[in-house]
Amino acid sequence: MRYRSRVTAPAAALIGTAAALTTGTAAYAGPFTARDTGTPGPETLGDSVFPSLGNDGYRVSAYHLDFAYDDTTRLVDAAATIELRTTQALSRFSLDALGLDIRTVRVDGRTAAFEQAGEKLRVTPATALDARCRVRVRVEYSADPRRILAHTAWVATPDGFALCPQPNSAHTAFPCNDHPSDKADFTFRITVPSGLRGVANGVLTCTEDLSGGRTAYSYRSRSPIATELVQITVGDYVIKDRQGPHGLPLRDVVPTARAAALEPALALTPNLVQWLEARLGAYPFETYGLLPCNSDDANAFDFTGLETQTLTLYKPNFLLQAEKSIGSHMMHELVHSYFGNLVSPGNWADLWLNEGHADFYGLLYRYERGWADSLGLTTMEARMKNTYARGDQWRHDSGPVAAPNEANLFDSQRYLGGVLVLYALRQLVGEDVFAAIEHTFLARHRNSSATTADYIAVASEVSGQDQSGFLRDWLYGTKTPRMPGHPDWTVTPVNSALASPHSRRGGHWHENSATL
């Protein structure tokens, strides 16, 4: 996973007066009228890392996204239909939205007034909304995948685009309640010029040949998706189907010109799935596959992999390496299907649950095969001893494992620091109990989101002992606790002059993963 802070191509001027709507100043469609009942929904879901994300006045049940790509202008014309249920009486509500040129907003078929302010699209319906009512909101807009924004989900490619929404950028591609605690069902319709292909999360449900040499592809996800895990891509792709364990359909979406060269990496997936299913249970979704996006621009695509649900986004040149170089990272991304996708973080401070687990199983996979890691180590114990020695320095530089801020969210403390926490718990309770904790946590919070407190509660319940003190010391303490079973392990004293070499200010690259 990674956090983008820029795109590289200059934005093309958008036609029409709608282009003025993304200047950061207020823009209006229709007069605002006073509401007799209800109040505006709170424009936050209370996230500790990204407090401006979301709106607490409703929850989304479904998104229906309709994208049409023009390969001449390279613009996207779109409509987002959002089904939501209010949590309170609302005179007004907001959707997260940035860089979208909004044309119209309708609430239950009636034109609504709207205002774009900062990263919010504020909507005032013709009549106030009752509490606990179901509402359908339709937003029509256009977008430029090349537009320069403070942060963006768009990855512009020579033949189209892909999406990289994590952590807080889905709303630059479609208006949404942009937080993983509000997962929803998704359907997609992607219209492209014939010769290109539109692909999204889930399974293909319909292909339509349209007039004017265009084709529409429709997809549906059978499980809810967090907004940060949405994938929509357009390009010159070939679809490569194969079968995984127990008949699981595997689907790779591959740039046509690279299909043969990428086949050795793609062929690794069935065995990866089989290995992980033996440890975490049946793969949880309807399909899995890789999307080696058709771009190697170091600035436009400055990460290795991103676990968009059912279709992991990859930098294609990375996958051209031998299995020994890529296998453990491919496992890392596959693990996210369980930790991160099936169970999403309830708060972005809970990211260690995603990245710690992904690196934990990725490293186990590496060391089972005798592959040396980047430090030349070949066992989990040796790697954890090395990581343990750095514990106090990382806590000094990056804070505790489960207490990140926006700047250090994706540094090594969430990856290897998270692995160290899981290793300590397994040392304490034993491998069998640890495995039972993992299975129970995934089953209990399946297709939902969970917090660090939820994981601690499951660990205590399954182990039969209160693990809150032990795990809170590991997750929130400013000093590294003693490692169970290894009283001889020592922590290197903090050097205040060190400059956090494991951290990258302003974002993250998956190179922080220990599995590379």
N, C-alpha and C positions, 0 to 999 in steps of 0.2 A: 504494500500500500504506500501511497505517497501523497504529498501535499504540494500542489502547483501554485506558483505565485505569478505566472506570466504566460503569455503566448509570444510567438516570435514574429509572425507575419503582421504587417500593418493592416489595420481595419479598413475595409473598403467602405466608402460612403453608402449608407442605406438610402434608398429612394423613399420619397414621401415625407410627410410631416411627422410620422411616427418616430423618426430618428432623433428628434429633440427630446424624446421621453427618457433617454438614458443619460442625460447630462448631469444628473445628480440634483437638479432642481425639481420642485413639485410640478407635476403635469396633471391636468384634469380632463375627464370626459364626462360632461354633464354636471349640473349643479348639485351641491350637497344640500340635503334637507334634514332638518332636525328629527330625531327619533323620539317617539313617545315612550318606548320601553327599551330595556336592554342597555348594556354598556359595551364599550369596545373591548374586544378580547385582549388579554395581556400579551404583548408582543415579545414573549420569551417562553421557553420551556425550562428555564432555570439551569441550563448546562453550566458547569463550573469553568470550562475551558472556552466555550463559545456562547456566552450568555445572550447574545443577540439573536440566536437561531430560534425559529419556530414561533408558534402562537398557541397559548394554552386554552383558547376559547373553543376549540373543537379537536376532533381526531379524524384522520383520513381513513376511509375504508378502501378506496380504490382510486387509481389514476388511469386514465385512458389517453395516451399520447399519440398524436397524429403529426408526423414530420414529413415534409416534402422538400427534397433537396434539388436545387437548380445548379447543374454543373457549369453553367455559363456565368452566372453571378456569384456562385459558391455560397449563396445564402440559403437559409432554412426558413420555410414558412410553416407555422406550427399552430396546433390547437391542443390545449390541455383541458380535459374534462375531469373534474375532481369531485368525487363523492365523499362527503364528510358528514359527521354527526356532531352537533354542537354540544358543548359541556356546560353552557350557560346561555342565558338570553343575550343576544348580540345585536347591538346597533351598528357595529362595524367589526370587521375582522381583517387580518392581514395574512398574506402569503409571502414567503421569502422569494425574492426575485431581484436579479441584477443583470443589466446588460440586455434585457429583453425589450423589444419595441412593441408595447402593448397597443392593440387596436381597439378591442372591445372586451368587456367583461359582462357576463350574464349570470344571474343567480336564479335557479329554477326557471330558466327561460326568459326572465325579465331583465332588461338592461339595468346595470348597476353603475353607480358612480365609482370612479377609482382614482387613486393618487399614487404615484411612484415617489417614494421618499427614501433615500439611501438604498438599503437592500430590502426594503419592504414594498409590497404592492398592497395598499390599503383599499379595501372594498367596502362600500356602503350600499347595501341592498335597498331596493325600493321600499320594502317594509322590514321592520326588525325581525330577527329570527328568534323563535322560541327556544328555550333550553331543551336539550335532548331530542332535537328534530333532525331529520335527514335532509340534506341539502345537496344540490348538484350545481357546481360552479364551472362555467366554461370560459376560458381565457384564450383569445386569439391573438397571435403575436408573430413577429419575425425575429430572427437572430443571425448574427454573423459569427461563424466559428473562429474567425481570425481577429475578432475585436480584442483590443488590449484592455484588460480589466485588472483590478487589484489581485483577483484570483479568479480562476475559471475552470470549468469542467471540460471545455472543448480542447481536443487535440486535432488541429488541422493537419490534413495529410494531402499529398499531391492529387489524390483521387477522391477525396471526401473528408471524413472526420471520424473520430471515435470520442468516447466520453471517459473522463477520469475525474469523477465527482468528489472523491474522498479528500478531506473530511467534510468541508463546508462549502462545496461549490456546485452541488446539483442544481441549485436555484439559478445558476447562470445558463442552464439549458432548458429548464422548465419551472414554472412557479410551483411551489410546494411547501409543505411543513417540513423543513429540511433538517430533520434530526432522527437518528437511528431508533429512538424510543417510539416513534410513530410510524411503524412499518405498515405497508398496505399492499393490496393486490395491484398488479399492473397488466395492462394490455398495450400493445404497440402497433401502429400502422406506419410504415416507412415507404414513401413513394420516391422512386429514383429513376433516372434515365435508364432505358434498357442497355445492358452492357455493364451496369454497376449492380451491386447487390446491397440491400438493406438488411441488417441483422440486429437482433435485440435479445435480451434475456429470455429464457424459457424455451418454448417449442413453437415451431412454425405451424400456424393454423390455416393459413390461406395465402395463395399467390394469385394476383389479379393482373392480367395484361390489359392496360389502359390505352386509350387513344393517344396519339402524339408520341408514340415510342417510349412509353413509360410503364413501369411495373410497380405494383404495390405489394409489400410483404407484411403479413400480420403475424404477431406473436402473442403468446399469453404465458404468464408465469403461473404455475400451479401452487406456489407458496408465496407468502408476502415477502416484499423486498424493502429494505431500508433505502432511502433516497440516495445515500452515498454509494450504493452498490448497483445502481442502474447502468446498463450499457446499451447504447444505440450506436451503431457504426455503419458507415457507407463507404464502399470502395470496390475495387476490382478484385473480388474474392472468389475462391472456390471453396465449397463445403466438402470436408472430408469426414465421412462417417465411419465409425468402427464400433465394436461391441466391447463393453467392459464386463466386469464380474456380474454374474447373475442376470445377464442380458441388459445391463445398463447401457442406454444409448449414449455414445460419446460423439461429440460434434466439434470439429475444429474449423475455424473460419480463417482461411489462409490467403495471403496475397498470392494471386495466380502465378506471378513471376517467380515466387520463392517456394512454391509448394513442394517441389522435389527436394530442395536443399533442406527444408524444415522437417521432412518426414521422419528422420531418425529420432528427433526429439519428441515429436507428436506420438510416435509409437510407444513411448515409455509410459503413457498415462494408464493403460489397463493394469499394469503391475503395481503402479503407485497406488491406485484405488484399492486393489486387493490387499496390499500391505496395511493401509490405513483402516480399512474396514475391520481387519482382525483386531484392531486396537480401540476403535471408537464406534464400531457398529456400522450398519448399512449406510452407504452414501445417501444423504438426506433429500436430494432434489431429483428432478425428472431427467436431467441430463448434465453432462459436464464436458468441457472442452477448453481449448486455448484460442486466443485471438492475437496472433502476432501482428500488431498494427503496422500498417505500411508506412512507417516513418522511422528514420534513424537520426533525425536532426537532434543533436545533443541538447539543444535548448528547448525544443518543442516536446521532447520525449525523454526527460532527464530522470528516468527511473527504470527499474527492471521489470516488476510485475505488480499488478493490482487485481484483487480478488473480486471483480464485478461478478455478481451472482450467476452461476452456471456457465460463465464464459470469462475465464481469466485473461486479462489484458497483458500482453508481453511486448517487450522490446525485441524485435525479430532477431537481431544479430546475436543477442544473448543466447538464443536457442540453437545457434549454429555450432555451439561448443560440444565437446564430448560429454557423455553421461556423467562422468566423475565430476565435472565442473558445474553441471546444472541440475543434477538429480535431486539433491537435498533442497534446493530452492524451489523446484517444482513441487516437492512435497510440502514445503512451507505454504505455498499458495493453495494447495489442495486442502490442507488442514483448515484454512479459513472458511471452507464450506461448512464446517462444523462450528468453529470458534470465530465469530465475526459475522457470518451470514445466517446460519441456522439460529444461533443465539448472538444477537447484536449487543453492543455496549449500551447500557442504560444512560450513561454519561460518558463524555469523551475522556474523562479521567480514568475510566475503566478500560482504556485501550490495551493495557498490559495483558488483559484476558485474551485478546485477539493475538497480539504479537508474541507474548510469552509462550502461549500454547503452540503457535505456528513454528517458532524456532525450536521449542522443546522436541516436538516430534520430527522436525526436519533434521535436527542434530542426531537424534536416535537413529534415524534412517541412514545418515551419513556414516556414523561410527559402526553400525552393524556391518557395513560393507568395507570397513577398513580404510575409508577415504580420509586422508589428512585434511584438517580444516586450514583456514588462512594463517593460523599460528603454528602449523605443523603438528598439531595434537591429533591423536587418533582414538581417544576414549572420552566418554561423557564425564567421567570423574576428573580427568585431567583438565578438561575445558572448564568445568565448574570450579575447580580449585583456582585456576587462573582468573576467572571472573570474580570469585569470592575476594581475592586479594585486592581487587579494584573497588570493592563495594562502598567503602567510606568516601573515596574520591568521587565516585559517581553521585552519591547522595549529596555531597557538597556542591558539585557542579550542576546537577540536574534535579535535585530534590528527591524525595522518596519515589519508589516505583509507581505507586498509585496516586501520586499528587503532582501531575504535570501541569505546565501552563502552555499557552499556544506556541511559544517559541521553541520549547523543547519537547513537544508532544511526541515526535517521532524519532527521538534519539535512542541510543543503545540501552538506556535505563528501562525503557518500555519493552525492548526486545530481550537482550541477554539478562537484564535485571529481572525481567519477568520469568525467564527460564530458571534463574537461581531460586526464586520463590517456590516454583513448582518442584524443583529438585529437592529443596529443603523439606517441603511437605511430604514428598515421597519417601525421603529418608526417615521422617518421623513416623509415618503410619504404615509403611511397607508398600510394596508394589501392588498387591491385590486390593488393599483398601483404597489406594490412590486411584486405581482403575475404576473401582466402584464409584468413587467421588465424581470422576469425569463423566461416566455414563449417566449418573443420576442428574448431574447439573444439566447436561444436554437434553435429557428427556423432560425434565421439569420446565425448562424455559424454551422449549422447541418453538420455532416460528415466532419468537417474541424477543424481548431484550432483557438483559440482566445486569446487575451491578456487582461490584466487588463484595458488598455486603451479602448479596445472594450466594456468591460462591463460598464465602466463609460459613454461611448458614448450612449449606449442603455438606461442606467438609466436616463440620461439627456433628451433624446428624448422622452421616454415614460412618464416620470413625467412632461414634459413640462417646466422644470427648469434646469438650468446648475448645475449639481451635481459634477462637476470636483473639485471645491474647497473643498466641504464637504468630498467627498470620498478620495481625495488625502491626506487630513489631517489624516483621519482614516487609510489609507493604507501606507503612507510614513512618517508621522510625528514622531518625537521623543518623543512627549508627547501625552497622551491619551486625545482626545477632550471631550467636554461635551456630555453627552448622552441625545438626544432629549426625552422629556417627563419625564425625571428623574433628575431634577436639584439637588436633594438631594444626588445622588450617589457621592461617593468620591473615590479617588485613593490613595492607600497606598504609602507613600514616598519610594523612591528607597533605598534599602540597598545594597551598593556596595559589601558587603562581601558575599552575597548570591551566591551560585554556580549553578545556573540554574538547579534546580531539575527536570524541565520539559523537559530537553534536553538530548539527548544521542549522544555523540560525535561519528562521523564516520558513522552514519547511522540512521535508524529509525525503530521502531517497531510500529505496529498498536495499541499497548497499549497506545500510545499517544492520540488515539481517545477518545473524551469525551463520546462517546456512549457506552463504555465498563463499 
